[in-house]
Amino acid sequence: MGTHNPKQVIERLQVILSNPAKKFGFLLGAGISAKDKKGQGLIETSQEMIKTVTGEFSGTTKSAIEQIKKDIENNNEKFNIETLLSKISEKERAVGSEALCGLKKDKLTKLRKDIENKIKKIVSVHSQPGFSDKELNHDDFAKWIKNADRKFPVEIFTTNYDYLLESGLEKQKVPYFDGFIGSNKAFFYPEWIEDSNPVKYWTKLWKLHGSLGWALENKEITRVSDTKDSAMIYPSFLKYDHSRKQPYLSYMDRLSYFLKQEDSVLFVCGYSFGDDHINGMILTALTNSRSSHVFVLKRGEMEEGDVLSKYAKGSSKISVYAKRTAVIGCEFGEWKLEREPNRNESYNLLDYGFDEDAVQKNDVWTGKGDFWLGDFKKLSDFLALFYTNSRFIIEG
């Protein structure tokens, strides 16, 4: 197995993030909302959420979910919230007066709505007592967006339903556009996604899997200020109702457009690559770009045979930085420093992104360790360097 030098990688990220002419985008998943700055739990990850939601059912409903899960997996799809809701919606359409998976139409409809309400309860942490006092990594991320020197606005693509990114941006007074316009019942306005001149310098926030507070009214999706009685709208409905294709269609088109632009850089954090539709969009867009690049910051381990590793080995425009291994330039390898760092340095950029293994008892230095920018807290701390320590960034 080959090796990759984390010091060179972190220095490369330093150069990229210090370049005001680059177009920066972030694809952020459930992993960024799992914990607050103190390490306390916030919202379950997508893998945890599907277990929690489905585990609360019993009897014929539980049996129906188990059958739906088999159907999904037999179709070579991943069993997650989106595929579960999609399959239930499909059966709602097809059931007629009979029963599917032991449930008639009214029971299938109730099952879908029960799941939606359970998800809504899980992700609505913003409405819990004491939320405003919590210190979030999203706040630090928004602070970087506000203070870093850039020629182009940051674009955020997220699969999360929660309001944590919005909360961070609003705390830092960062203007952002999510495709909706209005106050009481904001309406979707795709023209400003395709041509964003009216909000040219605003941060863009595209919620690929829907959001709290979205409601369906007169076959149009609106965003309401009071989420108490609103309905969660999911992209699982895309293939069944043409009227509900927006805003998902525009958001996915925007992701494709972003990656096709010259000098665009997409950082991925907290996203497990569990959505084949998004993955396919990324891979296709990269084949039609000349200078864009995707940096996947993976918190956990990665084996050479993993799907994500195969994606990166098949494209030089994708780099994956996992905990102990990486794929860079289509080559899989483990992290290993070329030489032992100077431990007398009081301010070392390497310390913000790499944690060396402890020296063994026989004093053998291995140079191996954990790359930790896949942790959203560590990533936010790292980004903070690029507006709080500008002298260090320039001089190295």
N, C-alpha and C positions, 0 to 999 in steps of 0.2 A: 504494500500500500504506500502511495506517495504521501507527501506532507504539504501543508500550506502554512505560511508564516503569518500569524495573527497581527504582528506589528506592521507588516506591509499592508495588510487589509485595512487596518484602522487608519493608517496614514492615507490610504487611498480615499476612504470615506471622508477624512478630514479635508482633502483637496476638493472633493465633489461638493460637500456641504458648504464650503467656503466660497463657492463660485456663484455669484449672484445672477449669472446668465442662464443657469440651469432651470429647467422646469421640473419642480418637485411634486410628486404625487405619493399618496400613502394608501395602501389597501390594508384596512384594519379589521380584524375579526374579533370573535368573542373573547379571545385570550387577553385582550387589553383591558377588559372590564371585570376580570375575575377578582382583583384585589385593589385596595386603596394603597396610598403611599406607606402606610404602616404595616402592610401585609395582611390586613384583615379582609375577609371575604366580602365581595360586593354582589356579583352576579355569576351564576353558574356558567361554565363553558357550554358550548353546543352539545358536546358528548354527555356532560352531566345533566343538561337540561332534558334531553330526550329520555334519559333514564328516570328522572324525577317525574316528568309529566306522564309517561306511560305507566309508571309504577303505581300511580294512584287509582288506577281502574281495576275492577274485579269482575268476576262472572262472565257473562256473554260478551260484554264490552272488551274485557281483557283478551278473551279468545279471538275476537275480531281483530284487535290490534296485532296479535301474534300472527294471524293469517295474513294481514296486510304487510307485515314485516317480511314474511316469507316471499310474498309476491314481489316486493321491491328488490330483495336480494337475489331472487331467481332471475330478475331482469337486469342483473349486474349493476344495480344502482346502490348507492349508499343509503342506509337507513338513518335519516335525520328528520328534523322538524319539517323542513320544506318538502321532502319526498313523502312523508307521512300525510301531511295535509293535502298534498297534490293527489295522492292515491285515494284518500277519502272523498275528495271533491269529484274525482273521476267516477267513483262508485255511486255517489249521489246522483250523477247525471244518468247513469246506466241502469239503476236498480228497478225503475218502473214500480209495479205493484208487488213485486216479489221481494226477496231478501238476498243480500250479498254478505258473505262472511257472517251469516246469522243475524244481520241487522237490516231492518226495513228502512225506507227513505228517511222517515222522521228521526229514527235512532241514529242514522249516519250523520244527519244534520246536527243533532244534539252533540254527538261525539266531536265533530269538527269544532263547534262553538265552545265546548268544554275545554278542548285543548288550547284554543286561542285565548280563552280567559285565564287559563293556568299560566300560559307563557306571559301574558300581559302582567299578571301578578308578580311573577318572578323578576321581570326586568324593570318594574316600576319603582326602583329604589329611590328615585328622585322625590317621591311623595312620602317617603318614610320619615318619621320624626328624627331630627338631628342630622339630616342629610347635608344641609347647608354648612354644617361645621366640619364635615369630612374633608380631608386633604386628598385630592385625587391626582393621579399621574396625568390625567387629561388636562388639568390646570397648567402643569408645567409644559406640556406639549403645546397648548394654546399660547403660552407665554413666548415660546420660541417662534411660533408663527407671527406673533405681534412684533417681536423685536429684531429678528434676523433680517439682514439686508438681502433683498431679492428683487429681481426685475419682473418676475411673473408671480401671480398668486398661487398659493398651495391648493392642490385639489385632493380632497379626502374621499375615498371610496370605502364604504363600510358595510358589512353584512349584519351589523348590530341593530336591534330594534330600540335600544335604550336611548336615554337623553344625556348620557355622560359627556359625549363630545360637544353637544350643544351647550351643556352646562359650563364646560371649560372655556369655550369660546366666549360665552356671554360674561363670565366672570372677568375675563381679560379685556372685555369691550372690543372684541374682534368682529367686525362685520362679516357676515357669511350669507351665502345664497344656497338654498337647497332645492331650487326648482319651483318653489311655491311663492305666491305673492298675496299679501293681504294680512289682516289682523284677526278678525272674528272667525271667518271660515276661509282660510287662505286657499286659493285655487292654483292648480298646477299650470305652469307657463313654459312649455318646452322651447319656445322661440328663444328664450334667454339662455337655454342650455347650449343650443347650437351657435348662437351669436351672443356672447356675454358682454358686449360693450357697455350696456347700461350698468353692469356691476363688475366692470373689468378688473378692479383691484381688490375685490372682495374674495375671501377664502370661499372655496366651493365645497359643499358637503353633499355627497351623493349616497343615499341609503339604499343599497342594492337589493336588500331583502325586506324593505318596508320599515315602518317606524310606528312608535306609539303615537296616538293622536290622529292617525289617518282614518278617514271614514268614507264610505261610499254613499253618495247622494246624487240621485238622478243620473246614475250610470257614470258619474264623475268622482274621482278621488279628491277629497279635500283634506286640508290639515286644520284641525280645530284647536283652539287654545285650551279648552277643558277636556282632558282625556277620560274623565270619569265615565261618560256614557258612549265614548267613541268605540269604533270597531277596529280591530287589527286587520289590516289588509295584507295578504301575503302573495308573493310571486307565484305560488302554486296555482293560482287561478289563471295564469297567462294563457295556457293552452286551451282553456275552456270558455273564456268569455272575452271577446275582442275588446269590449269597452273597458276592460281592466288592464290592458297591456301597458298603459301609461300609469306611473312614470317609469316603470322598470325598463321599458324598451329604450327610452331616451338615456337613462343612466348607463345601460350597457353599451350603447352607441358612444357615449362620452368616454367610457373607459377605453374602448377601442381607439377612438380618435386621439386620446391623450398619449397612448403608447406609440402611435404612428408619427407623432410630432418629432422633429429633430431635437436632440439634446434633452429628451424627457427621461426622468429617472423615477421609477416606481419602487418605493420601499414597502415591503410586505411584513406585517407583524401581527401576531395573534390570530392569523388566518391559517386553518389547517389544510387548505386545498381539498375540502370536502365537497365543493360544488363543481361538478364537471362542466357546467355551462360557463362559469366564470373562468375556469382553467383553460377551456378551449378558446375563449375569447382572447385571453392573454397570449397564448401560443400563436394564434392566427395573426393577431396584430403585430407581434414581434417579427414575423416573417415579412411584413410589409413596411418595416422601419429600417433605417440605416444606422442611426446612432443612439437609439433608446436602449435602456437597460433596466432589468428588474433585479433588485437585491432582496432576497428572501431571508429574513431574520427569524430563525426558528429556535424557539426556547428549548425544545427537547432534543433527544438523540435522533440521528439519521443513519440508517444503514445504506450500503451501496445499492441494494436491490429495491429500496423504497421508491414509490411512484414519483415523489418530488425529486429525488436524486436522478431518476431517469429523465425527467423533464430537463433538468439542468445539464445533464451529460449530452443531451440532444440539441442544445442551443447555447452558443457562446454568449448570448445576450441575457442569460439567466445565471446569477450567482446565488448559491444557497449557503448561508452561514449558520450551521447548527451548533449544538452544544460542544460536541467533541470532534466533529467532522465537518467538511465543507466540500462543495463542488464549485470550482473556479476554472474558467476556461475549458469547460467540459470534462475536467479531471477530478475524480473523487480522491480525497485524502484526509488525513487527520491533522488537527492543529499541532504545530510544533515550532517553537521559537528557534531561530538559527543560533542565537547566542544568549547567554544569561544577561538580563538587564542590569543596569547600574542601580543597585538598591539604595544608594545614597541620594538619588534624585528626589527632591521634595515634591515635584509636580510632574507626573508621568502620564502622558496621554494613554498609554497602554493599559494602565490600571482601570480606566473607565470602560474598557471593553473586553478584557481578558483576565482570567483568574488562574495563575499558575498552580499546578499541583504542588503540594508540600514536598520539600526536599526529603528524600528517603533517609532511613536511618544510617545507611552507609555513605551518606552525603553525595549520592549520585543525583545530579540535576538532569531531568528528562526533557525539559522545555515544553512539555505537554500541559494541557489544562482545559478550562471551560471558557468558551466564548459566550458572553452573556448579553449581547445587545438584542437577543430575541425576547428578553424580558422588557416589557413596555416601560417599567420604571427606570431600568438601566438606559434604555434608549432615550427617554426623556431627559435624564441627567446628562447624557452624552450630547444631546442637541443643545442643552443649555450652555455648553462650552462655547458655542459659536456666536454668542452675543455677550457673554459675561467675561470671556477671557480672550478678546480679539488679539491682543499682543502675542499671547502664546500660540494662537492658531496661525498667525502669520509667520512667526519666527521658528516655530517648531520646538 
